[in-house]
């Protein structure tokens, strides 16, 4: 490790541990945004603040005409009580960076530092838009920033983002062509039946029975309405009804999620869901009231951009650095909103290290990561930026 690399690692670790120690929930990332803004200001960069409440966009121009590449980091934490016994553990009770957004923000801050020191080696032409985004965890922060016009204002041509990933080891980069992470839909069903005495069911319409049939019927979306070579998950995570042992209640409430992996299935899912739920309820003489919300679309990588990230990783880490194992996931990611608008690539930077105990999954109260992944992520991202702007 060179002195420069060691110095950059120390800088990234400092940023990451400060942010980790001071986590903030979606749309509450004011302290994190202030920390980022102070860093950008110290480098002499101008930037736009307050996008989607707490977001920041910083345009860095090479001075030579070319494309604009958006590079994004998410800033929000999760409502989780941290169990790690480390000096940088969260000081905000019940809030924790349990997914790695602290690492992503730190890498982008380090990228800003390197752009200040030697812009030409990273941006041969064109511009880079650094985007510090709020509310990735269920808040649709990417959509909100897009709605406020950042793609049009800065004439964005393509987009990149990385995510530290505790399912692949340090030194590996996970990237795939096409779908990489799933769409996330959330539903709530209220089954309206007819209540009555548990001993006289003939006078009732039992919403629990109807709900049970709905749970079973919903699996036909996966087994009979999804291409077997595609992926879809339908999960009912909550089912509540009634209070007394001898009373058939009037209503039952079901909550759950649908995860789809392709744009085609994403487009079909709501109507399939509605048809199955409403017709099943009707067959029993009940009524189903549906609330269906779309959190994010599938995260679909442009093959050309994915190829560029592969080349960047191989240039930095070697030919064997790319992996697709443990890379595709039915988890969701709102960077998908950017990828629906412009070509781009979302990729994983390995952060697992079994020898050091960094093995806990994302969203775990014991999640932590090997910080040597931070300069790796920065180096791969820098090379990907250089390749894109050099070739486009």
HURA-V900008 format. One record per residue. N is the residue number from 1. PSI is psi in whole degrees, -180 to 180 (999 if undefined). NEAR is the number of other ideal C-beta (glycine too) atoms within 8 Angstrom. Layout:
n/psi/near
N/PSI/NEAR
N/PSI/NEAR
This chain:
n/psi/near
1/126/4
2/165/5
3/-38/5
4/-43/6
5/-43/9
6/-40/9
7/-41/8
8/-40/13
9/-46/13
10/-39/8
11/-46/10
12/-41/16
13/-41/11
14/-48/8
15/-49/14
16/-43/14
17/-33/10
18/-47/10
19/-40/15
20/-38/12
21/-21/10
22/62/12
23/152/14
24/143/13
25/172/12
26/135/12
27/10/12
28/16/8
29/41/14
30/-45/8
31/-41/8
32/-45/13
33/-39/15
34/-39/8
35/-46/12
36/-47/13
37/-40/11
38/-38/8
39/-48/12
40/-39/13
41/-38/8
42/-24/6
43/-7/9
44/13/5
45/147/10
46/150/4
47/164/11
48/130/7
49/168/8
50/20/6
51/128/12
52/47/13
53/-61/9
54/1/13
55/157/16
56/140/15
57/127/14
58/112/13
59/126/12
60/117/13
61/131/5
62/-19/13
63/-5/3
64/129/7
65/142/4
66/-169/11
67/166/10
68/121/13
69/121/16
70/133/17
71/122/15
72/143/14
73/142/14
74/151/12
75/-14/15
76/157/17
77/-171/14
78/154/13
79/72/5
80/141/10
81/119/7
82/136/9
83/-4/6
84/137/8
85/75/4
86/159/6
87/-19/4
88/18/7
89/156/10
90/135/13
91/0/5
92/108/8
93/128/5
94/6/7
95/135/12
96/143/13
97/86/12
98/12/12
99/-18/10
100/8/14
101/-27/13
102/-37/12
103/-42/15
104/-45/14
105/-39/17
106/-42/14
107/-42/15
108/-34/13
109/-41/12
110/-37/15
111/-40/14
112/-42/15
113/-45/12
114/-34/12
115/-36/12
116/-38/9
117/-37/5
118/75/7
119/-37/9
120/-30/7
121/-19/5
122/-40/12
123/89/14
124/-28/10
125/167/9
126/-155/14
127/153/13
128/131/15
129/109/15
130/122/16
131/118/13
132/108/14
133/137/14
134/165/17
135/51/15
136/-32/14
137/77/10
138/4/6
139/-3/12
140/43/11
141/-36/17
142/-46/15
143/-41/10
144/-40/15
145/-38/14
146/-43/12
147/-30/7
148/6/8
149/19/7
150/-30/14
151/-42/11
152/-43/6
153/-40/6
154/8/12
155/54/6
156/134/13
157/-30/8
158/170/14
159/146/14
160/149/18
161/147/13
162/161/13
163/123/11
164/145/14
165/113/15
166/13/14
167/-5/7
168/150/13
169/157/8
170/137/11
171/-9/7
172/150/10
173/126/15
174/122/16
175/141/15
176/157/11
177/148/6
178/-149/7
179/132/12
180/-39/12
181/157/13
182/159/15
183/151/16
184/112/10
185/144/14
186/136/10
187/155/14
188/131/9
189/128/14
190/115/9
191/121/17
192/115/10
193/-151/17
194/121/8
195/164/8
196/-170/10
197/137/9
198/-21/9
199/-9/5
200/65/8
201/-20/9
202/-17/4
203/7/7
204/170/12
205/108/9
206/109/10
207/-22/16
208/-44/11
209/-46/8
210/-45/17
211/-39/14
212/-41/8
213/-34/11
214/-43/16
215/-46/11
216/-45/7
217/-32/10
218/-27/12
219/-14/9
220/-21/9
221/-40/15
222/-47/10
223/-26/7
224/-3/6
225/2/8
226/134/11
227/127/5
228/-22/4
229/-5/3
230/179/10
231/137/9
232/140/13
233/131/10
234/117/12
235/126/8
236/111/10
237/-12/6
238/141/8
239/112/9
240/135/5
241/140/11
242/167/8
243/-24/4
244/151/5
245/-24/4
246/22/6
247/129/11
248/119/13
249/170/12
250/-30/7
251/159/10
252/145/15
253/129/12
254/140/14
255/148/10
256/-166/11
257/151/11
258/131/14
259/125/14
260/156/13
261/-18/12
262/160/10
263/-36/8
264/-48/7
265/-33/13
266/-42/11
267/-34/6
268/-28/9
269/-47/14
270/-41/9
271/-39/7
272/-46/10
273/-49/15
274/-44/10
275/-46/8
276/-46/13
277/-50/14
278/-41/10
279/-35/8
280/-45/13
281/-44/13
282/-36/10
283/-25/7
284/5/12
285/16/7
286/174/12
287/141/7
288/125/15
289/125/7
290/134/11
291/123/7
292/119/10
293/139/7
294/115/9
295/-51/11
296/158/14
297/173/11
298/147/13
299/106/15
300/114/13
301/137/17
302/128/11
303/-38/8
304/-39/7
305/-36/14
306/-40/14
307/-39/9
308/-43/13
309/-37/15
310/-47/11
311/-40/9
312/-45/14
313/-43/15
314/-35/11
315/-35/6
316/-44/10
317/-11/9
318/165/5
319/-29/4
320/13/4
321/-19/12
322/136/11
323/148/11
324/-5/8
325/133/6
326/29/7
327/-47/13
328/141/7
329/150/7
330/5/8
331/164/7
332/163/12
333/127/11
334/-1/13
335/-18/15
336/-32/17
337/-39/13
338/-40/15
339/-18/15
340/-17/7
341/-37/8
342/155/11
343/145/8
344/-175/15
345/134/12
346/127/15
347/158/16
348/138/13
349/119/14
350/132/16
351/9/14
352/139/14
353/102/12
354/-38/8
355/-34/4
356/-3/6
357/12/6
358/79/12
359/-8/7
360/141/8
361/164/7
362/145/10
363/12/8
364/148/8
365/-11/9
366/13/7
367/134/15
368/169/7
369/157/12
370/115/10
371/-9/10
372/-12/9
373/-20/14
374/-54/15
375/-26/12
376/-47/14
377/-42/13
378/-45/14
379/-43/9
380/-41/17
381/-44/14
382/-45/11
383/-38/12
384/-41/13
385/-47/14
386/-46/13
387/-44/11
388/-49/14
389/-27/16
390/-34/8
391/-6/6
392/999/9
